[in-house]
Amino acid sequence: MNAPVSPADTLRAALSGLLDGLPPRQAAQAVDRLIANYRGRTPTDAPVLRDRSDVVAYAAYRMPATFEALCAALDAFADAVPGWTPASHVDVGGGTGAATWAVSATWEGPRPVTVLDWAEPALALGREIAAANPALKAAEWHRSRIGSALTIESTDLVTVSYVLGELTEAGRAAVVDAAAAAAQAVVIVEPGTPDGYARVIEARDRLIGAGFRIAAPCPHSAACPIVPGEDWCHFSARVSRSSLHRQVKGGSLAYEDEKFSYVAAARFPVAPAASRVVRKPQIRKGQVLLDLCGPDESLHRDTVTKRHGPLYRAARDAHWGDAWPPPDTDQDQTRA
Ligand SMILES: C[S@@+](CC[C@H](N)C(=O)[O-])C[C@H]1O[C@@H](n2cnc3c(N)ncnc32)[C@H](O)[C@@H]1O
């Protein structure tokens, strides 16, 4: 039997192993309970992930999606900081450790890794799954509550993934300020909803106020051109559905798309995208319509036609969330 090679494959195998021996009905019930507990109960004053079946349900049901969203955000960040590799990583509100897997998939490890969370069962399961990933074998898993007393040890990278939505306004400010004080780079990911985007923008403003520069997704560190309430910046990551997903959600689709919002910022110089594709490109006969966020703090649509030669071919391959133009195309041809 061939050993799984990529961290994504290793993670999938580790997660499916968790469900071995758990009767499918019990797994589905644990997911239903988890969803019900989250619904309408945030911010929470005690951990939602209280026991092993809660965290198994979370890991099997949500972790593949948070992992893929993080990988997409970290890829965009890595493109904007060529040559930089985090020498250490702290994942705050890390739960079962999706971000640690995504960081190790983006930049080969090992490196010192610390996961902080207030839910002991999540940390315990994260530690168990991480045993399958050589880059995470030495990771430390510590109980820590996000609040005004939160301190994070000095580190290269802090990730805060799908956590802000569980916090009060004061908690959100505390975690972003502690991350900014501790790290050279901060990556924050939230669900790709209007509320998730609003929390990302709030964090983005705090990071800029603390002296950070925005590396991704924005082409600049000035104000976001989106008018609050009219739209929200978000992206999409494809996630293979596990058998548990299919069982709980029904249907036979082999994948689903996880919508997420994010910001990646650094204290050191960054090279953000010239522009960012902020909607799914529309391919028409002989032309591609690209909705872009540009360096001049504006949103605009570019029409790339066959006349643009290599750029047109690049536009046909462009995806929602990509930098535009691709870094290796002729910059003179970027505007229609
Ligand atoms: C939706 S989960 C996200 C887990 C992980 N970061 C991911 O992306 O899969 C939210 C996590 O934040 C943790 N959390 C929520 N409020 C917290 C607090 N006040 N202090 C510490 N951890 C907290 C929860 O225990 C949970 O593990």
The ligand as an SDF file (V2000), in Angstrom:
LIG
                    3D

 27 29  0  0  0  0  0  0  0  0999 V2000
  -14.9710   27.1190   14.7820 C   0  0  0  0  0  0  0  0  0  0  0  0
  -13.6640   26.5600   15.7910 S   0  0  0  0  0  0  0  0  0  0  0  0
  -12.2270   26.8230   14.7500 C   0  0  0  0  0  0  0  0  0  0  0  0
  -11.1310   25.8760   15.0730 C   0  0  0  0  0  0  0  0  0  0  0  0
   -9.9070   25.9660   14.1580 C   0  0  0  0  0  0  0  0  0  0  0  0
   -9.2330   27.2370   14.3080 N   0  0  0  0  0  0  0  0  0  0  0  0
  -10.2920   25.7340   12.7170 C   0  0  0  0  0  0  0  0  0  0  0  0
  -10.0780   26.6180   11.8920 O   0  0  0  0  0  0  0  0  0  0  0  0
  -10.7790   24.6370   12.3980 O   0  0  0  0  0  0  0  0  0  0  0  0
  -13.4860   27.8550   16.9760 C   0  0  0  0  0  0  0  0  0  0  0  0
  -12.4440   27.5370   18.0360 C   0  0  0  0  0  0  0  0  0  0  0  0
  -12.2510   28.6930   18.8520 O   0  0  0  0  0  0  0  0  0  0  0  0
  -12.1640   28.2580   20.2010 C   0  0  0  0  0  0  0  0  0  0  0  0
  -12.5830   29.3810   21.0650 N   0  0  0  0  0  0  0  0  0  0  0  0
  -13.7630   30.0510   21.0440 C   0  0  0  0  0  0  0  0  0  0  0  0
  -13.7880   30.9860   21.9830 N   0  0  0  0  0  0  0  0  0  0  0  0
  -12.5960   30.9170   22.6490 C   0  0  0  0  0  0  0  0  0  0  0  0
  -12.0270   31.6260   23.7360 C   0  0  0  0  0  0  0  0  0  0  0  0
  -12.6950   32.6010   24.3430 N   0  0  0  0  0  0  0  0  0  0  0  0
  -10.7840   31.2790   24.1370 N   0  0  0  0  0  0  0  0  0  0  0  0
  -10.0940   30.2870   23.5240 C   0  0  0  0  0  0  0  0  0  0  0  0
  -10.5910   29.5650   22.4920 N   0  0  0  0  0  0  0  0  0  0  0  0
  -11.8240   29.8800   22.0590 C   0  0  0  0  0  0  0  0  0  0  0  0
  -13.1160   27.0890   20.2570 C   0  0  0  0  0  0  0  0  0  0  0  0
  -12.8730   26.2460   21.3730 O   0  0  0  0  0  0  0  0  0  0  0  0
  -12.8550   26.4000   18.9260 C   0  0  0  0  0  0  0  0  0  0  0  0
  -11.8300   25.4410   19.0170 O   0  0  0  0  0  0  0  0  0  0  0  0
  1  2  1  0
  2  3  1  0
  2 10  1  0
  3  4  1  0
  4  5  1  0
  5  6  1  0
  5  7  1  0
  7  8  2  0
  7  9  1  0
 10 11  1  0
 11 12  1  0
 11 26  1  0
 12 13  1  0
 13 14  1  0
 13 24  1  0
 14 15  1  0
 14 23  1  0
 15 16  2  0
 16 17  1  0
 17 18  1  0
 17 23  2  0
 18 19  1  0
 18 20  2  0
 20 21  1  0
 21 22  2  0
 22 23  1  0
 24 25  1  0
 24 26  1  0
 26 27  1  0
M  CHG  2   2   1   9  -1
M  END
$$$$
